[in-house]
Amino acid sequence: METTNGTLDEALLRLHTAGPEFGGYLSNHGPMAVEAMVRNGQARTVHRWLDTYAQRLEDVPAPRARITDANWQQALGDPGRATDWTGYFTEQIAEHPWRELLAVWWPRLLPGIAGAATHPVIRVGHAVRSLLTEGEDEARIAELAHALGYWAARHLLLPTTVHPRGGATPAEALATLPRIPERDVTPLDGYAQLPHLSGWLSATESLHLPEDPEAAREGLTALVRAATLNYADHGHGDAILLVHAATAPNAVLRTLPALPRELWTSSFAVAWTAASALTTLYAADTPRPAPSAEGLTPEEVFARAVTHGDAHAIKFADTALDVAATSEDGDTRALSAALNAMALIDKAG
């Protein structure tokens, strides 16, 4: 474990010399991908993968002005303040236990889960998982500060408020979602269509939202499963953007153990709303069969994702392995979804 932890820490410290985005708006997936690789037995490949990936990254943006407890609300959702936000959370996490800081900021940031196509919450989920499973140290604590800072900078509210109040399971509600007419849109332009799309709000609010925290955790687990399996059938609508309908809720699920239980139900509700929006924007209208995963182990599937090399394929395979771990014996649909992402992202590239 010492070698594995060392690999992760070295990779994170390398990545902290780069900004959270590049090319104007593309997210730096490096911290998320390397954490997934270390977690799933591919630590030996991390630096070789990173040597290639880091070539596209850009320097940390210049800071503008210090964010404080008194002025943070004015800076929320300003992507030009990303470095300022990282500085703020670096200061805060040096003064407060990370769980305490997360409990304060999670309900503040959660409504803005849609920002940057949900990449910030996904980065937070990977950071929290490493802290929970591998323990605290300087690099992992710093990564949480970077992740929270990115989320604060890209905080974005959806243009309509959703209140789930029905009786549907995640799979049932997911199956009733409409589609926008044209899926070749940015998330921001797509979100703007949701309030005017017939059937979207009613389908999204049809979800059953339990008050009991443990039941909410089970519902969120079911959502991750449903969104992963939905990708197996409908991922050809948008090979890259649809993966976030599964990976974003899974990031929230991974964070729950570090949060007060009274935040679990609202976390499920917001994760569902994000998954619903992304599915409506990017899932294909009609299903297509996914590649078969018969005879493949989860480890083999994840190794294929690392060989494939795309960060989205790696992160989605990581989520698919979570789903496969709780599937009935012989159920390889989640692994097929991961193979589908590799095949479709190849074609997209």
PyMOL commands that set and color helices and strands:
alter all, ss='L'
color gray80, all
select helices_A, chain A and resi 2-15+30-39+43-56+72-75+79-95+98-112+115-134+138-153+170-175+187-196+200-204+213-237+241-258+261-282+298-308+311-325+333-348
alter helices_A, ss='H'
color red, helices_A
select strands_A, chain A and resi 21-22+26-27
alter strands_A, ss='S'
color yellow, strands_A
deselect
rebuild
show_as cartoon
